[in-house]
Amino acid sequence: MIANYKNILVAMDGSKESEAALHEGIRIAKENQASLKLVTIIDTTRVARAKKYKEILTRNLEEINKRMDQYRKEATSQNIEDVEVIIEKGSPKKLIPIDVAERVNADLIICGATGLTPAEQIFLGSVTQHIVTSAKCDVLVVRNVE
């Protein structure tokens, strides 16, 4: 059985792995004439303890807006008509597979194999792992093969 996806959610964190996920999302969206939702979550669970929280958040938000706009332009340049950028604050492990996926009616979530260093994965757990185990729709994990 071949799936016919209509609402594809791509989890973006700025890593090479998430960029590989974007390229796969664009390919699948073109094949299915699907909408593409590009989501990034500013992980406030890590920065909330920082003394310069607001300054860090403001600087990160500016960088994230620029990067997400570039991703949106890349998708639209590939003739994807319905591209939406979603930027939220909170826990990516909780927001992506449940809240955002349900809100956009995602039938496929695409994410990179990992955007964390090996040490971060051990102590924090992989966002991808949480997406795979928590999502109520199909999940495609893309590895960066460069």
SVG drawing of the C-alpha trace seen along z (x, -y; Angstrom):
<svg xmlns="http://www.w3.org/2000/svg" viewBox="-6 -41 36 43">
<polyline fill="none" stroke="black" stroke-width="0.4" points="0.0,0.0 1.3,-3.4 0.5,-6.3 -1.0,-9.4 0.1,-12.2 -1.6,-15.5 -0.1,-17.4 3.6,-16.8 5.3,-18.2 9.1,-18.6 10.9,-19.1 13.7,-21.6 16.5,-22.4 19.1,-23.9 21.2,-20.7 22.4,-19.0 20.1,-16.1 17.0,-18.4 18.0,-19.9 18.1,-16.4 14.6,-15.9 13.5,-19.1 14.7,-17.9 12.9,-14.6 9.8,-16.5 9.9,-18.6 10.3,-15.4 7.3,-13.7 5.2,-16.9 5.7,-17.2 4.8,-13.6 1.6,-13.9 0.7,-17.5 0.8,-17.9 1.1,-20.9 4.4,-21.3 4.6,-22.6 8.1,-23.5 8.3,-23.5 11.0,-24.5 10.7,-24.7 12.8,-27.0 13.7,-24.7 13.0,-26.8 13.6,-23.9 17.3,-24.4 17.6,-28.2 15.1,-29.1 17.8,-28.6 20.2,-31.0 20.7,-34.4 20.4,-36.2 17.3,-34.3 15.5,-37.1 18.7,-38.2 19.4,-34.7 15.8,-34.1 15.7,-37.3 19.0,-36.6 17.9,-33.0 14.5,-34.1 16.1,-36.5 18.4,-33.7 15.6,-31.2 13.3,-33.5 15.9,-34.0 16.8,-30.3 13.1,-29.3 12.4,-31.9 15.3,-30.4 13.7,-26.9 10.3,-28.2 11.8,-29.9 13.6,-26.7 10.3,-24.7 8.4,-27.3 11.1,-27.4 10.5,-23.7 6.8,-24.4 5.3,-23.5 2.3,-25.8 1.3,-25.4 4.2,-26.0 3.8,-27.2 6.5,-28.0 5.7,-27.3 7.9,-28.6 7.0,-28.0 8.7,-27.9 8.6,-25.0 9.7,-21.4 10.2,-20.0 9.8,-16.5 6.2,-17.4 5.1,-20.0 6.1,-18.4 4.6,-14.9 1.4,-15.8 0.4,-19.5 1.7,-20.7 1.1,-17.5 -2.5,-17.4 -3.1,-21.1 -1.9,-20.9 -3.6,-17.5 -0.2,-15.9 -0.3,-12.5 3.5,-12.4 6.2,-13.8 9.7,-13.9 12.7,-14.5 16.5,-14.1 18.0,-11.1 19.6,-13.4 20.4,-17.0 22.1,-16.4 25.7,-15.5 26.1,-11.9 26.5,-13.3 23.3,-15.3 21.5,-12.2 22.5,-10.3 21.5,-12.9 18.6,-14.5 17.2,-11.9 16.6,-12.4 13.8,-14.5 13.5,-12.1 13.1,-9.2 10.2,-11.0 8.6,-11.8 8.8,-8.2 7.3,-6.9 4.7,-9.6 3.3,-10.5 -0.1,-9.3 0.8,-9.5 3.6,-8.0 7.1,-9.2 10.0,-9.2 13.5,-9.5 16.1,-10.8 19.8,-10.4 22.3,-12.9 24.5,-10.8 27.1,-13.4"/>
</svg>
